[in-house]
Amino acid sequence: MRNTRTLRTPGGLSLRADVRSLVVVVALLLAAAAASVVLIGTGDFPISFGDVLRTLAGNGTAGQDFIVNELRLPRVLVGLLVGASLGLGGALFQSVSRNPLGSPDVLGLSQGATSGALVVIVLMSGSAAQVTVGALIGGLLTGAGLYLLAWKQGVHGYRLVLVGIGVSAIVTAVNGYLLTKADLVDATRAVVWMTGSLDGRDWSQVWPLLALCAVLVPLVLANARALRMTEMGDDVSYALGVRVERVRLLLMVSAVLLTAAATAAAGPVSFVALTAPQLARRLTRSPGPNLVASLCMGATLLVTADWASQRAFGADQLPVGVVTGVLGGVYLLWLLVTERKAGRI
């Protein structure tokens, strides 16, 4: 029996809260905040934890204010938003597919967004803003193709994952072809972008991603109850009054937008969308989609990985995508072995 509490408002509304899940979410938020402050203070000009807090409160020196608010804070905010978007998007895809491998990395969405960016870089020599738009369009087109190819009286489980693996292979091949057609300068620029990095991010990347999250996160959470019901099966969900395919399509579009926007902002950061929901589920020990916990876990993972890359190798030497790729690859191997022993694959 899970320990739950019912919270009631003066207006008569009530909300059931799982105590363990609430504790996990609060702990992840505190960890993300602490890691962010430490990351802001890390670099060629180190700033202490207390000085960072004082500067954020408006009491720092002119030099500290410039370094913190103009150079490092936007990078950290992009990291938090990208990690949260990937964590939430991964949780949605894993819940819709009912498969722990149903993440944007495996389904080809990140690769599709990369294709859009490569088309702009290689064929158009576009600006940073145009690369962002290209990544968004590429992700949306890949998501639409994935949904149509996986449709057969609805989108279900392993069919979505299998189609996604095929789409991922095709799009990866297209990306390789585009790189062979690029000149040296464009190819170098494309490879740097494809690695996944937070280097050089500024306020121009923060505001669009923040606006998108401000719209999509409440929309997704408003449909969390219906999503949890769909995990009991379509027949049961229909009997409970859930419009299954409508909810599924809405949440898949939201997940595609979150993933594409995160990829556009920081490049294809690997495996955060795969690992964050699974780690959140293991911490909360809750069978549901764990949307809020996955969102917080993704943000915490990405800023922590960025801090680790800077501490271990120095700023600008190791992109955060390399760190998440190595750690996520190890986790994926462990997950495959676990699923195989359980007889699910």
Secondary structure, 3 states (H helix, E strand, C coil): CCCEEEEECCCCCEEEEEHHHHHHHHHHHHHHHHHHHHHHCCCCCCCCHHHHHHHHCCCCCHHHHHHHHHHHHHHHHHHHHHHHHHHHHHHHHHHHHCCCCCCHHHHCHHHHHHHHHHHHHHHHCCCHHHHHHHHHHHHHHHHHHHHHHHCCCCCCHHHHHHHHHHHHHHHHHHHHHHHHCCCHHHHHHHHHHHHCCCCCCCHHHHHHHHHHHHHHHHHHHHCHHHHHHHCCCHHHHHHCCCCHHHHHHHHHHHHHHHHHHHHHHHCCCCCHHHHHHHHHHHHHCCCCCCHHHHHHHHHHHHHHHHHHHHHHHCCCCCCHHHHHHHHHHHHHHHHHHHHHHCCCC
